[in-house]
């Protein structure tokens, strides 16, 4: 197996990263974060609807209701952990000396 040397093509990719350009197919972090929050909200609303349907007798399926509740709970816990990591990173950056 031959090891290829670093050429101008690899350096071109590196310079693009330094300039802050992203690949055309990639979404910005903020957009990804907003989509995740919207998805978590959607799961919470589905769980509320499932509980409401179970309470009013529209459905008798307790298993699907519990699955919807757990999906919403896990999604919310993940969102909170991501928020905590983002806040931790922000606090670390504010403590950095320039």
FIBAVEX-147076 format. One line per 3 residues: number of its first residue (from 1); their letters; for each residue x, y, z of N, C-alpha, C. Coordinates in steps of 0.1 Angstrom, whole numbers, plus 5000, padded with zeros to 4 digits. Atoms other than C-alpha are relative to their C-alpha. Layout:
! FIBAVEX-147076
NUM> a> X,Y,Z,X,Y,Z,X,Y,Z | ...
//
This chain:
! FIBAVEX-147076
1> xxx> 5008,4988,5000,5000,5000,5000,5009,5012,5000 | 4992,4988,5001,5015,5033,4989,4993,5011,5007 | 5006,4988,4993,5011,5064,5010,5002,5012,4990
4> xxx> 5000,4989,5009,5002,5094,4989,5004,5013,5007 | 4996,4988,4994,5019,5127,4996,4989,5010,5000 | 5010,4989,4999,4999,5158,5006,5003,5009,4988
7> xxx> 4998,4991,5012,4994,5178,4974,4991,5012,5001 | 5008,4988,5000,4977,5210,4964,4985,4998,5002 | 5014,5003,4999,4943,5194,4963,4996,4999,5015
10> xxx> 5003,5001,4986,4944,5186,5000,5002,5013,5007 | 4998,4987,4995,4958,5220,5008,4988,5010,4997 | 5011,4992,5004,4929,5236,4989,4988,4998,5009
13> xxx> 5011,5002,4990,4904,5219,5012,5003,5006,5013 | 4997,4994,4987,4923,5231,5042,4999,5015,5000 | 5001,4985,5001,4924,5267,5030,4985,5004,5001
16> xxx> 5014,4997,5000,4886,5266,5025,4995,4999,5014 | 5004,5002,4987,4881,5254,5060,5004,5012,5008 | 4995,4989,4992,4903,5282,5074,4992,5013,4997
19> xxx> 5008,4988,5004,4882,5308,5055,4986,5000,5005 | 5014,5001,4994,4850,5295,5071,4990,4996,4990 | 5010,5005,5010,4834,5283,5039,4996,4986,5004
22> xxx> 5005,5013,4997,4813,5252,5043,4997,4993,4987 | 5004,5007,5012,4805,5225,5018,4986,5003,4996 | 5014,4996,5004,4774,5233,4997,4989,4990,5006
25> xxx> 5010,5010,4995,4756,5201,5010,4998,5001,5015 | 5001,5000,4985,4761,5209,5047,4991,5011,5004 | 5008,4990,4994,4736,5227,5068,5007,5007,5011
28> xxx> 4994,4993,4988,4746,5253,5093,4996,4994,5013 | 5003,5006,4987,4747,5243,5129,4987,5006,5006 | 5012,4993,4995,4720,5268,5139,4987,4993,4994
31> xxx> 5012,5006,5007,4696,5253,5113,4998,4986,5005 | 5001,5013,4995,4703,5218,5125,4995,5000,5015 | 5005,4998,4987,4697,5229,5161,4985,5003,5000
34> xxx> 5014,4996,5001,4664,5245,5152,4991,4988,4996 | 5007,5012,5004,4653,5213,5134,4998,4990,5011 | 5001,5009,4988,4661,5193,5165,4990,5004,5010
37> xxx> 5010,4994,4991,4641,5216,5187,4986,4998,4995 | 5013,5002,5006,4612,5214,5163,4995,4986,5001 | 5003,5015,5000,4614,5176,5162,4996,4996,5014
40> xxx> 5003,5002,4986,4614,5175,5200,4987,5005,5004 | 5013,4994,4997,4584,5198,5202,4989,4991,4993 | 5010,5008,5007,4566,5176,5176,4998,4987,5008
43> xxx> 5001,5012,4992,4573,5145,5197,4992,5002,5013 | 5007,4997,4988,4560,5162,5228,4985,5002,4997 | 5014,4998,5004,4528,5172,5210,4993,4987,4997
46> xxx> 5005,5013,5003,4523,5137,5197,4997,4992,5013 | 5002,5007,4987,4527,5123,5233,4988,5006,5007 | 5012,4993,4994,4502,5149,5246,4987,4995,4993
49> xxx> 5012,5004,5007,4477,5139,5219,4997,4985,5003 | 5002,5014,4997,4482,5102,5226,4994,4998,5014 | 5005,5001,4987,4476,5107,5263,4986,5005,5001
52> xxx> 5014,4994,5000,4445,5128,5256,4991,4990,4994 | 5008,5010,5006,4432,5101,5233,4997,4988,5009 | 5001,5011,4991,4438,5074,5259,4990,5004,5011
55> xxx> 5008,4996,4989,4421,5095,5286,4985,5002,4996 | 5014,4999,5005,4390,5102,5265,4994,4988,4995 | 5006,5013,5004,4386,5066,5254,5001,4999,4985
58> xxx> 4999,5001,5014,4394,5073,5217,5008,4988,4996 | 4992,5012,5002,4420,5046,5219,5002,4992,5012 | 4998,5008,4989,4426,5017,5241,5015,4994,5001
61> xxx> 4986,5005,5002,4463,5011,5231,5009,5007,5010 | 4991,4994,4990,4483,5018,5262,5015,4999,4996 | 4986,5002,5004,4515,5005,5247,5005,5011,4990
64> xxx> 4996,4990,5010,4516,5030,5218,5000,5014,5008 | 5000,4988,4992,4508,5058,5243,5013,5001,5008 | 4988,5000,4993,4537,5048,5265,5012,5002,4992
67> xxx> 4989,4999,5009,4560,5045,5236,5002,5015,4995 | 4999,4985,5004,4551,5081,5224,5005,5008,5012 | 4995,4992,4988,4557,5094,5260,5015,4998,5001
70> xxx> 4985,5003,4998,4591,5077,5262,5008,5006,4989 | 4993,4993,5011,4601,5090,5227,5002,5014,5003 | 4999,4986,4997,4593,5125,5238,5009,5003,5012
73> xxx> 4991,4998,4989,4611,5121,5271,5015,4998,4996 | 4986,5002,5005,4643,5107,5255,5004,5012,4991 | 4997,4989,5009,4642,5134,5229,5003,5013,5008
76> xxx> 4998,4988,4991,4638,5161,5256,5013,4999,5008 | 4988,5001,4992,4666,5147,5277,5013,5002,4991 | 4989,4998,5010,4689,5146,5246,5002,5015,4997
79> xxx> 5000,4986,5003,4680,5182,5238,5006,5008,5012 | 4994,4993,4988,4688,5193,5274,5015,4997,5002 | 4985,5002,4999,4722,5176,5273,5007,5008,4990
82> xxx> 4994,4992,5011,4730,5193,5240,5001,5015,5005 | 5001,4986,4995,4719,5226,5256,5011,5002,5011 | 4989,4999,4990,4742,5219,5286,5014,5001,4994
85> xxx> 4987,5000,5006,4771,5212,5264,5003,5013,4993 | 4998,4988,5006,4766,5243,5244,5003,5011,5010 | 4997,4990,4990,4764,5265,5275,5013,4998,5007
88> xxx> 4986,5003,4994,4795,5248,5289,5011,5005,4991 | 4990,4996,5010,4814,5255,5257,5000,5016,5000 | 5000,4985,5000,4802,5292,5258,5007,5005,5012
91> xxx> 4994,4995,4988,4812,5296,5294,5015,4998,5000 | 4986,5002,5002,4846,5281,5286,5006,5010,4991 | 4994,4990,5010,4851,5305,5257,5000,5014,5007
94> xxx> 4999,4987,4994,4842,5335,5279,5011,5001,5011 | 4989,5000,4991,4868,5325,5304,5014,5000,4993 | 4987,4999,5007,4895,5324,5277,5006,5014,5000
97> xx> 4993,4988,5001,4921,5351,5277,5004,5003,4986 | 4996,4997,5014,4927,5369,5245,5014,5005,4999
//
